[in-house]
Amino acid sequence: MNQVEILRFALRGLLANKMRSALTTLGILIGVAAVIMLVAVAEGSSRSIQQNIQRLGANTLTISPSFSGGAAVAASGVPAGAATPGRVRRPGSSAWPTPRR
């Protein structure tokens, strides 16, 4: 079989099954469009996240409480060794609190 015969055979098959050919073509087009949209949304999200991070700047320090992670957590839910708002030590104060009586 040469290439001309192969082309005739393929065209004859397409013309014999018009509906199947149309649906197959439609499925391929929908699949390609879905992939293009997915890549575009991912790229847009990535750029948006990068812009938000750059907007924070290099001189920004954000501190937030964390009650989970690698640190040991006391029964009160506060990480062990962490200062609570009522127990912040001032410079020059003794390292040990005075006992209550």
C-alpha positions as CSV (number, residue, x, y, z in Angstrom):
1,M,0.0,0.0,0.0
2,N,1.3,3.4,-0.9
3,Q,0.5,6.7,0.8
4,V,-2.2,7.6,-1.7
5,E,-4.1,4.4,-1.0
6,I,-3.8,4.9,2.8
7,L,-5.2,8.4,2.5
8,R,-8.1,7.2,0.4
9,F,-8.8,4.4,2.9
10,A,-8.8,6.9,5.8
11,L,-11.1,9.4,4.0
12,R,-13.5,6.6,3.1
13,G,-13.6,5.6,6.8
14,L,-14.2,9.2,7.9
15,L,-17.0,9.8,5.4
16,A,-18.7,6.5,6.3
17,N,-18.8,7.4,10.0
18,K,-19.6,11.1,10.0
19,M,-21.1,11.3,13.4
20,R,-18.3,9.3,15.1
21,S,-15.7,11.5,13.3
22,A,-17.5,14.7,14.5
23,L,-17.8,13.5,18.1
24,T,-14.1,12.4,18.2
25,T,-13.0,15.8,16.8
26,L,-15.2,17.5,19.4
27,G,-13.8,15.5,22.2
28,I,-10.2,16.3,21.1
29,L,-11.0,20.0,20.9
30,I,-12.6,20.0,24.4
31,G,-9.7,18.1,25.9
32,V,-7.1,20.5,24.4
33,A,-9.1,23.6,25.5
34,A,-9.4,22.2,29.0
35,V,-5.6,21.6,29.2
36,I,-4.9,25.1,27.9
37,M,-7.3,26.7,30.5
38,L,-5.8,24.7,33.3
39,V,-2.3,25.8,32.4
40,A,-3.5,29.4,32.1
41,V,-5.2,29.3,35.5
42,A,-2.1,27.8,37.2
43,E,0.2,30.4,35.6
44,G,-2.1,33.2,36.7
45,S,-2.3,31.8,40.3
46,S,1.5,31.5,40.4
47,R,2.0,35.1,39.3
48,S,-0.6,36.3,41.8
49,I,1.1,34.5,44.7
50,Q,4.6,35.8,43.6
51,Q,3.3,39.4,43.4
52,N,1.7,39.0,46.9
53,I,5.0,37.7,48.3
54,Q,7.0,40.5,46.6
55,R,4.6,43.1,47.9
56,L,5.4,42.0,51.5
57,G,9.0,43.1,50.9
58,A,12.3,41.9,52.3
59,N,12.0,44.0,55.5
60,T,8.7,42.5,56.8
61,L,8.7,40.1,59.7
62,T,5.4,38.4,60.5
63,I,5.0,36.6,63.9
64,S,2.0,34.5,64.6
65,P,1.2,32.0,67.4
66,S,1.6,28.3,66.6
67,F,0.0,25.7,68.8
68,S,1.3,22.8,66.7
69,G,4.6,21.8,65.3
70,G,7.9,20.4,66.5
71,A,7.9,22.2,69.9
72,A,6.6,20.5,73.0
73,V,3.2,21.7,74.1
74,A,2.2,22.1,77.7
75,A,-1.2,21.0,79.0
76,S,-2.4,24.6,78.7
77,G,-1.9,24.5,75.0
78,V,1.0,26.9,75.1
79,P,4.3,25.6,73.7
80,A,6.7,24.7,76.4
81,G,9.2,27.5,77.2
82,A,7.0,30.1,75.5
83,A,6.3,33.3,77.3
84,T,2.6,34.0,77.9
85,P,1.4,37.6,77.9
86,G,1.3,37.7,81.8
87,R,4.8,36.2,82.2
88,V,6.9,38.4,79.9
89,R,10.2,39.0,81.6
90,R,11.6,42.5,81.6
91,P,15.3,43.2,81.1
92,G,17.1,43.2,84.5
93,S,14.5,41.2,86.3
94,S,15.6,38.0,88.0
95,A,15.5,34.8,85.9
96,W,13.3,33.0,88.5
97,P,10.0,34.4,89.6
98,T,9.5,35.0,93.3
99,P,7.4,32.3,94.9
100,R,3.9,33.1,95.9
101,R,2.7,32.6,99.5
